Amino acid sequence: MTLSGTMLAVAAFAEQSAAIDLGVSRAPQSLSRQMQLASGTGAGKADRVFSDRRTLAASASEDLDLAGALLDAFGATITLARVKGLIIAASSGNTNSVVVGAASSNTWATLLSSTGTVTLRPGAFVAVGTGLADAAGYAVTASTGDLLKIANGGSGTSVTYDIHIIGCSA
């Protein structure tokens, strides 16, 4: 299967201003990064995509198996050897946070370590990408380092989150 138009882009812009004697002084500041991936498995390439909107019941969690349990848009099982791009976004309508990371076993630890987590409050998101400069991406090791835990950070209400993973099979 080939991929086309694969890109991950993130941008931030802010402008500080202050009144001065004869007007206003402005200091625009920005940072943006984008990553374009060709179809394939080497440096700057990807050949697998998983994308989904998911809901977790109150106090629930799930382990997403990156090596052999996720389904692509056509219903085919995909196995990731490396993750090149990852976006997880908590719904702004959530009451609880979405907690990413720290599976109890077989943790996918190349991004967050085995115990690290990222807490996404309602409406928050995280985006991580590697492109041509990092051919390795974030390694996935089948059966021993392939579980990405996603948890509802509280009780009482469910949480919804969107996830998009771009990676390669080799």
Backbone as CSV, one residue per row, in Angstrom:
resi,resn,N_x,N_y,N_z,CA_x,CA_y,CA_z,C_x,C_y,C_z
1,MET,0.848,-1.172,0.000,0.000,0.000,0.000,0.893,1.235,0.000
2,THR,0.547,2.221,-0.796,1.335,3.450,-0.844,0.618,4.576,-0.110
3,LEU,1.399,5.477,0.436,0.882,6.674,1.084,1.251,7.865,0.226
4,SER,0.406,8.874,0.229,0.746,10.107,-0.462,0.225,11.283,0.350
5,GLY,0.865,12.406,0.192,0.443,13.596,0.905,0.590,13.492,2.403
6,THR,1.558,12.713,2.861,1.737,12.499,4.285,2.542,13.643,4.888
7,MET,1.892,14.418,5.753,2.568,15.550,6.362,2.061,15.750,7.784
8,LEU,2.964,16.172,8.635,2.639,16.585,9.996,3.179,17.998,10.133
9,ALA,2.328,18.939,10.556,2.751,20.326,10.691,2.244,20.898,12.008
10,VAL,3.091,21.691,12.649,2.743,22.353,13.904,3.271,23.785,13.820
11,ALA,2.474,24.744,14.259,2.916,26.140,14.230,2.402,26.880,15.454
12,ALA,3.203,27.799,15.947,2.801,28.660,17.060,3.214,30.088,16.722
13,PHE,2.347,31.046,17.032,2.634,32.447,16.776,2.102,33.279,17.930
14,ALA,2.893,34.227,18.375,2.466,35.173,19.414,3.115,36.506,19.116
15,GLU,2.459,37.560,19.530,3.033,38.885,19.355,2.883,39.656,20.649
16,GLN,4.005,40.123,21.162,3.977,40.972,22.346,3.988,42.421,21.876
17,SER,3.289,43.268,22.616,3.298,44.681,22.260,3.337,45.525,23.527
18,ALA,3.873,46.716,23.374,3.947,47.659,24.491,3.835,49.078,23.934
19,ALA,3.146,49.932,24.675,3.034,51.329,24.283,4.381,52.020,24.497
20,ILE,4.783,52.782,23.503,5.987,53.603,23.617,5.592,55.056,23.329
21,ASP,6.514,55.987,23.472,6.195,57.408,23.352,5.415,57.767,22.085
22,LEU,5.826,57.265,20.964,5.204,57.678,19.706,4.471,56.545,19.000
23,GLY,3.923,55.613,19.757,3.186,54.521,19.125,3.236,53.244,19.940
24,VAL,3.299,52.135,19.219,3.309,50.821,19.839,4.484,50.026,19.270
25,SER,5.218,49.395,20.140,6.310,48.516,19.727,5.796,47.077,19.736
26,ARG,6.106,46.342,18.674,5.633,44.959,18.561,6.822,44.008,18.397
27,ALA,6.693,42.843,18.985,7.725,41.809,18.850,7.048,40.488,18.494
28,PRO,6.891,40.222,17.194,6.287,38.944,16.799,7.277,37.795,17.035
29,GLN,6.748,36.661,17.481,7.568,35.484,17.738,6.816,34.268,17.207
30,SER,7.537,33.375,16.548,6.870,32.195,16.003,7.829,31.019,15.926
31,LEU,7.239,29.862,15.884,7.975,28.616,15.686,7.069,27.688,14.900
32,SER,7.584,27.129,13.840,6.798,26.156,13.083,7.713,25.047,12.584
33,ARG,7.157,23.887,12.498,7.865,22.727,11.972,6.888,21.932,11.125
34,GLN,7.397,21.370,10.071,6.582,20.453,9.283,7.443,19.312,8.795
35,MET,6.787,18.209,8.562,7.469,16.999,8.154,6.684,16.403,6.991
36,GLN,7.343,16.211,5.884,6.719,15.584,4.723,7.340,14.198,4.578
37,LEU,6.494,13.182,4.435,6.983,11.819,4.302,6.577,11.244,2.952
38,ALA,7.530,10.600,2.291,7.246,9.882,1.052,6.780,8.472,1.410
39,SER,6.284,7.749,0.430,5.835,6.379,0.656,7.039,5.438,0.707
40,GLY,7.085,4.601,1.751,8.170,3.641,1.899,8.517,3.417,3.353
41,THR,9.689,2.836,3.610,10.064,2.483,4.978,11.380,3.082,5.453
42,GLY,12.083,3.811,4.621,13.381,4.367,5.008,13.277,5.755,5.607
43,ALA,14.399,6.453,5.566,14.459,7.819,6.092,13.464,8.698,5.348
44,GLY,12.675,9.465,6.083,11.714,10.365,5.481,10.559,9.681,4.785
45,LYS,10.274,8.429,5.176,9.214,7.659,4.520,8.320,6.972,5.540
46,ALA,7.095,6.661,5.121,6.143,5.913,5.951,5.232,5.100,5.031
47,ASP,4.720,3.998,5.542,3.808,3.179,4.736,2.589,2.669,5.502
48,ARG,2.374,3.154,6.721,1.228,2.716,7.516,0.598,3.914,8.227
49,VAL,-0.734,3.894,8.334,-1.467,4.946,9.037,-2.584,4.318,9.853
50,PHE,-2.721,4.776,11.087,-3.862,4.416,11.933,-4.485,5.725,12.391
51,SER,-5.791,5.839,12.233,-6.491,7.051,12.620,-7.854,6.657,13.168
52,ASP,-8.225,7.232,14.322,-9.488,6.821,14.938,-9.953,7.855,15.956
53,ARG,-11.244,7.911,16.176,-11.840,8.634,17.306,-12.321,7.559,18.260
54,ARG,-11.877,7.667,19.525,-12.158,6.607,20.485,-12.749,7.203,21.759
55,THR,-13.545,6.399,22.457,-14.156,6.826,23.715,-13.842,5.798,24.786
56,LEU,-13.439,6.291,25.956,-13.166,5.438,27.113,-14.192,5.735,28.199
57,ALA,-14.745,4.696,28.783,-15.690,4.856,29.885,-14.990,5.477,31.092
58,ALA,-15.762,5.924,32.053,-15.204,6.504,33.281,-14.196,5.549,33.905
59,SER,-13.041,6.051,34.276,-11.958,5.304,34.928,-11.361,4.193,34.075
60,ALA,-11.711,4.106,32.803,-11.227,3.020,31.943,-9.903,3.389,31.283
61,SER,-9.226,2.366,30.774,-8.020,2.572,29.977,-7.964,1.494,28.904
62,GLU,-7.118,1.718,27.922,-6.904,0.717,26.878,-5.445,0.741,26.467
63,ASP,-4.940,-0.408,26.051,-3.596,-0.524,25.520,-3.703,-0.728,24.022
64,LEU,-3.212,0.229,23.253,-3.203,0.102,21.805,-1.948,-0.652,21.393
65,ASP,-2.134,-1.813,20.776,-1.019,-2.658,20.348,-0.541,-2.166,18.984
66,LEU,0.608,-1.505,18.972,1.131,-0.907,17.747,1.685,-1.944,16.769
67,ALA,1.861,-3.171,17.227,2.452,-4.204,16.373,1.493,-5.362,16.150
68,GLY,0.437,-5.110,15.389,-0.387,-6.231,14.959,-1.836,-6.233,15.385
69,ALA,-2.347,-5.163,15.972,-3.745,-5.181,16.399,-4.557,-3.999,15.876
70,LEU,-3.901,-2.970,15.366,-4.620,-1.807,14.858,-5.081,-2.057,13.426
71,LEU,-6.186,-1.425,13.051,-6.717,-1.580,11.703,-6.589,-0.268,10.947
72,ASP,-6.202,-0.341,9.673,-6.131,0.862,8.856,-7.523,1.227,8.342
73,ALA,-7.611,2.226,7.500,-8.897,2.715,6.998,-9.637,1.678,6.158
74,PHE,-8.936,0.660,5.683,-9.549,-0.366,4.854,-9.825,-1.656,5.624
75,GLY,-9.609,-1.631,6.939,-9.879,-2.792,7.771,-8.758,-3.807,7.829
76,ALA,-7.619,-3.489,7.264,-6.471,-4.397,7.290,-5.659,-4.163,8.570
77,THR,-5.201,-5.251,9.177,-4.364,-5.160,10.368,-3.001,-4.601,9.971
78,ILE,-2.518,-3.631,10.769,-1.203,-3.057,10.482,-0.242,-3.370,11.624
79,THR,0.995,-3.533,11.258,2.072,-3.735,12.226,3.092,-2.633,12.007
80,LEU,3.331,-1.864,13.046,4.303,-0.779,12.962,5.642,-1.231,13.527
81,ALA,6.714,-0.953,12.803,8.064,-1.189,13.306,8.642,0.113,13.854
82,ARG,8.167,1.234,13.305,8.608,2.558,13.749,7.464,3.544,13.596
83,VAL,7.370,4.462,14.531,6.386,5.543,14.468,7.104,6.803,14.022
84,LYS,6.608,7.414,12.961,7.205,8.639,12.426,6.424,9.880,12.859
85,GLY,5.119,9.722,13.092,4.295,10.841,13.521,3.158,10.362,14.399
86,LEU,2.842,11.142,15.421,1.780,10.785,16.360,1.076,12.061,16.811
87,ILE,-0.238,12.070,16.693,-1.046,13.161,17.224,-2.156,12.534,18.058
88,ILE,-2.302,13.017,19.276,-3.411,12.602,20.140,-4.071,13.880,20.637
89,ALA,-5.383,13.964,20.466,-6.127,15.165,20.851,-7.320,14.778,21.717
90,ALA,-7.383,15.355,22.909,-8.518,15.140,23.806,-9.666,16.044,23.366
91,SER,-10.863,15.517,23.378,-12.027,16.307,22.996,-12.223,17.475,23.963
92,SER,-12.588,18.625,23.424,-12.841,19.789,24.285,-14.087,19.586,25.134
93,GLY,-14.955,18.650,24.766,-16.158,18.361,25.537,-15.937,17.418,26.711
94,ASN,-14.722,16.904,26.865,-14.429,16.019,27.992,-14.507,16.784,29.306
95,THR,-14.849,16.076,30.371,-14.739,16.622,31.725,-13.401,16.193,32.322
96,ASN,-13.013,14.948,32.072,-11.761,14.392,32.586,-10.641,14.561,31.562
97,SER,-9.422,14.395,32.023,-8.245,14.414,31.155,-8.047,13.055,30.495
98,VAL,-7.276,13.033,29.431,-6.825,11.806,28.775,-5.347,11.658,29.126
99,VAL,-4.963,10.499,29.660,-3.584,10.257,30.079,-2.957,9.255,29.108
100,VAL,-1.808,9.629,28.550,-1.130,8.819,27.541,0.162,8.270,28.131
101,GLY,0.366,6.948,28.004,1.625,6.334,28.400,1.519,5.432,29.608
102,ALA,2.638,4.757,29.915,2.825,3.901,31.094,1.936,2.665,31.120
103,ALA,1.959,1.887,30.034,1.261,0.599,30.041,1.880,-0.290,31.110
104,SER,1.087,-1.189,31.679,1.582,-2.025,32.780,2.569,-3.095,32.322
105,SER,2.547,-3.451,31.029,3.533,-4.399,30.499,3.742,-4.096,29.018
106,ASN,4.838,-4.558,28.469,5.170,-4.382,27.052,5.015,-2.937,26.592
107,THR,5.415,-2.018,27.441,5.248,-0.589,27.182,6.031,-0.138,25.960
108,TRP,5.375,0.623,25.091,6.067,1.293,23.996,6.784,2.472,24.630
109,ALA,8.069,2.281,24.953,8.800,3.213,25.799,9.755,4.125,25.045
110,THR,9.870,4.001,23.741,10.852,4.823,23.031,10.463,6.298,22.981
111,LEU,9.212,6.615,23.250,8.798,8.016,23.280,8.742,8.569,24.696
112,LEU,8.089,7.866,25.613,7.852,8.396,26.962,8.565,7.649,28.072
113,SER,9.402,6.721,27.790,10.004,5.796,28.754,8.920,4.843,29.257
114,SER,9.272,3.912,30.109,8.292,2.903,30.530,7.284,3.428,31.543
115,THR,7.597,4.523,32.232,6.683,5.044,33.246,6.196,6.458,32.950
116,GLY,6.705,7.082,31.908,6.330,8.453,31.590,4.922,8.560,31.041
117,THR,4.264,9.671,31.342,2.926,9.935,30.823,2.807,11.393,30.377
118,VAL,1.827,11.642,29.554,1.430,12.985,29.163,-0.054,13.102,29.484
119,THR,-0.425,14.146,30.222,-1.820,14.376,30.569,-2.387,15.449,29.653
120,LEU,-3.453,15.090,28.936,-4.108,16.014,28.018,-5.436,16.453,28.628
121,ARG,-5.482,17.671,29.109,-6.734,18.202,29.639,-7.724,18.380,28.488
122,PRO,-8.991,18.565,28.777,-9.985,18.731,27.714,-9.549,19.786,26.692
123,GLY,-9.550,19.400,25.414,-9.168,20.292,24.332,-7.681,20.320,24.016
124,ALA,-6.855,19.688,24.836,-5.405,19.694,24.622,-5.007,18.622,23.607
125,PHE,-3.832,18.796,23.026,-3.305,17.794,22.106,-1.795,17.723,22.225
126,VAL,-1.236,16.627,21.732,0.204,16.460,21.647,0.515,15.962,20.238
127,ALA,1.600,16.476,19.668,2.033,16.058,18.337,3.530,15.819,18.366
128,VAL,3.944,14.693,17.817,5.355,14.317,17.768,5.633,13.797,16.367
129,GLY,6.758,14.203,15.792,7.082,13.714,14.466,8.576,13.589,14.247
130,THR,8.944,12.665,13.398,10.326,12.512,12.950,10.309,12.377,11.444
131,GLY,11.210,13.018,10.781,11.225,12.978,9.326,12.561,12.515,8.800
132,LEU,13.033,13.190,7.786,14.269,12.812,7.112,15.469,12.882,8.045
133,ALA,15.472,13.823,8.971,16.609,13.972,9.873,16.725,12.823,10.870
134,ASP,15.638,12.118,11.114,15.643,10.999,12.058,15.065,9.771,11.376
135,ALA,15.908,9.038,10.700,15.449,7.883,9.939,14.850,6.802,10.818
136,ALA,15.320,6.703,12.057,14.873,5.627,12.930,13.444,5.813,13.395
137,GLY,12.983,7.030,13.584,11.667,7.233,14.170,11.672,6.695,15.589
138,TYR,10.512,6.383,16.102,10.376,5.806,17.438,10.104,4.317,17.264
139,ALA,11.075,3.494,17.655,11.004,2.055,17.423,9.856,1.399,18.187
140,VAL,9.243,0.417,17.540,8.221,-0.429,18.145,8.786,-1.845,18.140
141,THR,8.757,-2.504,19.290,9.274,-3.867,19.379,8.112,-4.814,19.664
142,ALA,7.757,-5.619,18.664,6.617,-6.530,18.797,6.767,-7.423,20.012
143,SER,5.701,-7.574,20.767,5.577,-8.455,21.938,6.271,-7.970,23.203
144,THR,7.234,-7.048,23.090,7.913,-6.588,24.300,7.873,-5.078,24.493
145,GLY,7.630,-4.313,23.441,7.613,-2.862,23.548,6.683,-2.244,22.531
146,ASP,5.404,-2.649,22.590,4.469,-2.213,21.555,3.117,-1.716,22.063
147,LEU,2.948,-1.528,23.368,1.651,-1.104,23.899,1.663,0.372,24.304
148,LEU,0.762,1.129,23.705,0.567,2.538,24.040,-0.712,2.629,24.861
149,LYS,-0.563,2.960,26.141,-1.721,3.039,27.029,-2.372,4.411,26.912
150,ILE,-3.695,4.392,26.822,-4.496,5.612,26.851,-5.513,5.404,27.966
151,ALA,-5.604,6.359,28.890,-6.479,6.194,30.055,-7.370,7.409,30.271
152,ASN,-8.533,7.148,30.817,-9.417,8.208,31.288,-8.851,8.646,32.630
153,GLY,-8.527,9.912,32.762,-7.863,10.409,33.956,-8.758,10.607,35.165
154,GLY,-10.024,10.230,35.071,-10.914,10.428,36.209,-12.091,9.480,36.182
155,SER,-12.979,9.672,37.120,-14.174,8.839,37.202,-15.401,9.699,36.902
156,GLY,-16.528,9.063,36.764,-17.785,9.780,36.611,-18.228,10.012,35.184
157,THR,-17.296,10.307,34.269,-17.677,10.549,32.878,-16.692,9.888,31.925
158,SER,-17.150,9.641,30.720,-16.276,9.086,29.692,-15.416,10.203,29.089
159,VAL,-14.399,9.814,28.343,-13.585,10.760,27.584,-13.511,10.290,26.136
160,THR,-13.380,11.241,25.239,-13.210,10.952,23.825,-11.889,11.574,23.383
161,TYR,-11.181,10.850,22.524,-9.929,11.386,21.992,-9.757,10.935,20.553
162,ASP,-9.034,11.728,19.792,-8.663,11.380,18.426,-7.199,10.999,18.427
163,ILE,-6.858,10.006,17.604,-5.464,9.572,17.501,-5.132,9.347,16.035
164,HIS,-3.932,9.757,15.658,-3.446,9.582,14.300,-1.982,9.170,14.396
165,ILE,-1.683,7.998,13.867,-0.310,7.481,13.913,0.151,7.234,12.488
166,ILE,1.307,7.779,12.149,1.943,7.531,10.848,3.233,6.772,11.155
167,GLY,3.433,5.669,10.470,4.641,4.886,10.724,5.023,4.033,9.551
168,CYS,5.954,3.132,9.809,6.375,2.229,8.760,6.473,0.803,9.281
169,SER,6.364,-0.123,8.348,6.304,-1.540,8.678,7.678,-2.186,8.819
170,ALA,8.721,-1.493,8.430,10.064,-2.058,8.525,11.055,-0.991,8.939
